[in-house]
Amino acid sequence: MKLNIKDIETKLNKVIRQNSISMGIDVAENITGICIIKSNCNTINVEYTQIIESNKKEDHFHRADHFIDSLDKLKQTINKYKTHKILVIERCYFGVNPEALIHLAHFGILSYTILKKEFDTVYYFGANTGRSIIGFNQKKQEEQGTLEADLYTRDTKDRKGKLKHRKGDKKKIDCKSLVHNYLKTDFNIEFESKDIADAFVLALAGLLQ
């Protein structure tokens, strides 16, 4: 997959660092997406993608061991590149589960510790920051993208107790799907998973810094 640098620079009104590689890591305890892109004078090429998936049935430290092994093997791929190397790790965020936050932070610092020596520049972006850098706007994408929220059905009963089906409000489209859709509509690029798409966003944001 290739992207034209001039087209992206014109679209985003930003300058892309040329002759570099950038790797984005969409850190997660269950499914971590990884994407390496390479820029030359004219194009950006998607060089490598990977998913690191851990077994939910194992305890956190066994999953961390698997994560470490996968990153150690990834070094072999990174070492093939001799140009300027940029690493972008997704900053952990707090949703509703404090334990998940702790685990995300743990996996994030493992990524930094294991890989930092392989790279010349390291960034630590939140998901929203990375998306903003590449021009993603959630409201605009909801309006102009190709995804439509489905109507969901409310089941209610009438006075006689008979079940009735009534159309309810539109379901909210999750942000990962909108980002995936944005890459397709605005960059003409599509990935096999949303996790890799998010990793690509981070990698591209790294080249724009």
N, C-alpha and C positions, 0 to 999 in steps of 0.2 A: 504494500500500500504506500502510495506516494502523495505528498501534498506540495503544491507550488508555494515557495516562500513569498514571492511577490504578492500573490493573491491573499495570503494570510496577513502580511504586513499592511496591505491596503485595507483589508476588512477590519482589522483591530487597531490600526493606526499605531503600531508598535514595531520595534525592530527585533528580528530574530537573530540570536547568536549563531553564526555559521561555523562549519567544521567542528562540530561538537556532538557528543552524545548526551542524552538526558534520560534518566531512568526514574519512573514514578512508581511508588509503592502505595497501593491503597490498602492500608493495614487493617486487618480484621482477625479476630480469633478463629473464626470458622473458615472463611474463604478470603485469602489475600490475593489481590490482583497485581501483576507486575507488567510493566511495559517499557521497553527500551526503544527510543527513536534516535535517529542520526541525521544531522543536518550537513549539507554541503553548501555550495554557493547558490544553488538553484532550488533544491527540493529538500523535503523532510521525508525520510523513509522510516516506516515501522519495521524495526530490525528483529524484535524478539518479544514474545508475550508468554506469560506463565501464570498459572494458578497454583497457590499453595493451599491445600485443603487439609484441615485437621479433623480428627475423629472426635465428635462431640461426646462420645462415651468415655473418653479418657480424661484424666484429671489435667488441670492446667499445665503443670510442669512437664508432663509427658508430651502434651501438645506443643509446648515451648521447645522441647528437645527436637521434635520433628521440624519445627519452624527454623531452628538454628541449622540443622543439617541441610535443609533446602537452600538457605542463604549461603552456606559454605560452598555448595555445589555451584551456585549462581556466579560465584567469583570467577570460575573458569570462563564463563561467557563474557564477563566484564573485562577480563584481562586481555581479550583479543583486540580491544579498541585502544589505540594509542593517541587519540585526540583528547581535547579537553573534556572532562567527564563531570556531569552534573547529577546529583542525587536529590530527589524530592520525596520526602516522606510525609504521608498524611498525618496531620496533627490530630490527636485523639480528642473526642468530644464527649460531653456528658448528656445522656438522654434521660432515662428514668432509672437505670440500674447502676448503682455505684460500683458493684463488682465488675461489671462489663467495662467501666471506665478504667479501673485498675488494670485489667487484663490488656486493654488496648494500649495503655501507657507502657506496660511491660513489653509488648510486642514491638511498639514503636522504638523504644530505647534499644532493644535487641537489634533492630534493623540498623540503627545508627552505629552502635558499637561494632557490629560485625563488618559493616560495609564502608565506614567512613574513610578508611585508609586507601580504598580503591578509587576514591573520587577527589577531584580538585575543589569542587564547590558543593555544599550541602544546604538545602532549604527544608524548612519544616512548615508546610502550609496546611491550614484548615481546609476542609472540603469546599466551603463557600468561597474562600480566598482564591483557590486554584481555579474554580469555575468562573469567578468574576474576572480573573486575569485573561481568560480566553474568550470573554465577551458573552458568557451565558447569563441570561436573565430569565428567571423562572416564570414570571407573569407573562412576558413576551412570548416565551416558548409555548406556554399553555394556549395562548391565543393564536399563534402563527404556526405552531408545529403540526405534525400529522397525527398525533395521538388525541383520542377523544375519551373523556371520562364516561364510563358506563353508568346507566341508571341502575340503582339497586331496588329491590322489591321489599316493601314492608308488608308483613303478614299481620292482619288485624282480624278481629271477629265482630260480626254484626250483633244486633240485640238478641238474635235467636241462637247465637253461638256458632254460626257458620263462618268458616275461614274465608277471608277475602284477601286478594292480592292487589296491592296498590303500588304504583310507581312512586319511588321516593326521590331524594336528591341525587345529584351526580356524585359518584365516588371520586375521591381525590386521587390524582395521578401522582405516584411517588416520584421524588426528585431524581432518583437514579434513572428511571425510565425517561424522564424529560431530558436529562443530560445525554443519554444514549441517543435519543431522538434528535437533539441539537447537533450532535456530531454528524448525523446522517443528513439532516436538512441543510446545514450551513457549511459543512466541510466535505460532504460526500464520502464519508468514511464510516464503516460499520464494523463492530466487533462481535465476537461470539458470546460475550458475557458483559454484563453491566460492570462487573468488578474490573475487568481489563479496560473497559471504556473509561472508568474513573481514574485508573492508573495512567492512561494516555493523557487525560486532562492534566494531571500533575506534571507529567513529563513535558508536555507542550508549554505549560506555564513556566517551567524551569528554563526553557530556551528563551522565553520572553522577558526574563529578568535581567 
